[in-house]
Amino acid sequence: MAYLWVKVFHLLFMMSWMAGIFYLPRIFVHYVEGQAAGQQVERLAIMARKLWNFMTIMMVLTLVTGFWLWFGFGFSGGWLHAKLLMVALLIAYHFWAMKRMKEMQQGRLDHSGVYYRWANEIPLFITFALLIFVVLKPF
């Protein structure tokens, strides 16, 4: 029964982290496009910082419960190694977003809205691969 509860919390924290991962780049899009249009964008910078703080907490809780599942209940296999690679890529993306958020705080995001729209698709592909490894366990 403990396994199922840990799994529930792992999924909850992961979904919360992913919500932030998917939304933060959209704030970047609105920020650069609003700034180019001469609009007030300071509130977007505040929103981005608060969202990044929230999603960082969710990332840590996702990792803690994930390691709990791994070491506490013993998973193994090639699918797990592939999943861990995808998790590492999501963590790298998380810190890429942190760097952009800090640039936003300084008022200097250097790319276009199109760039951030495309960057917003990266975690979708990583998450899709991650789900294939976890659900289908192809190897």
N, C-alpha and C positions, 0 to 999 in steps of 0.2 A: 504494500500500500504506500510506503514511503516513496518508492520509485515513481509512482504515478503523481504524487503531490509535487515532487521535485520537477518532474516533467511538465506539469501544468504551469508552475512558476517560470521554468525555463522558457516555455513558449510565450507566456505573457510578457516577460521581459524582452524577449527577442522581437516580438511584434511591436512593442513600444519603441525599441531601438530603431527598427526598420522604418517606423512611421517618421521618426526624426531624420533618418538617413535619406528618405525619399523627399521630405519637405524642405530641408535646409537649402538645397540648391535652387529650389523655386524661389526662396527668399532672395538668393543672390540674383536671380533673373530680374525680379521686381526691383531690386535695389539699383542694378546698373541701368535698367531701362528707365526707371523713375528719375535717377540722377541725370541721365542724358536729356530727359524731358524737362529738367529744372524743377522737379517736384521735391517736396520734403521727404527724405528717406531715413532720417535719424531713427525713427521708431522701428524701421525694419532692422537696423543694426542692433537695437536692443532686443528685438524678438529673436534674432539669430543667436545672440549670446545666450539668452535664456533657454532656447531650444537646444543649443549645443550642450549646455550644462545638464539639462534633463536627459538627453540621449546618451551622454557619457555615463551617467549613473545607471541607465538601463543597460548599456554595453557591459559595464562591470558586473552587474547582477546577472546578465546573460552568461558571461564567462564563468562566474562563480558557480552558477547552477549547472552549466555545461560540464565543467570539470568535476563537479559532484556526481553527475550522471556517469561520466566516463570512469572515474576512479572508484566511485562508490558502488557502482553496479556492473562494472566491467564490460566495456564494449571494445571490439577490435575488428579488424578487417580493412581491406583496401578502401572501402567506402568511407571509413572514418578518417583515413589519411586525406582523402580527397575533400571531405567535408572540412577538415581542419585547415586545408589550404584555402578554401573559400572563405572561412572565418578570418584567416590572416589577411586576405585581400579586403574584406569588409572593414577590418580594423585599420588597415592602411588608408582606405577611403575615408574612414572616420577622421583620421588625423590630417588628411588632405583637406577635408572640410573645415577642420579647426584652423588650418593656416589661412584659408579663404575668409573665414569668419573674423580672424584677427586683422586681416587686410581691410575688411569691411569696417571694422571698428576705427581704423585709421583713415577711412574715406578713400581707399584706393584699390578697389577691385579692378584689375587690368584687362579683363576679357569682356566679350560681348554677351548679351543675353542668349544668343544662339549657342555659344560655347558652354554656358552653364546648363542650358537645356540638354545638350548632348551629354555633358558630364553627369547629369541627373539619371541617365539611362544605365550607367555602369553598374550601380548596385542592383538594378533589376536583373541584369544578366547573371551577376554573381549569385544572387538569391535563387534564381531559377536553377542554376547548376547545383547549388547547395541542397535545394529541395529534391532534386533528382537523386542525389547521393543518399540522402536520408530516407526517402520514401521507397525508392526502387532498389537501393543497395546493389548497383550493377556489378560490383566486384568486391 
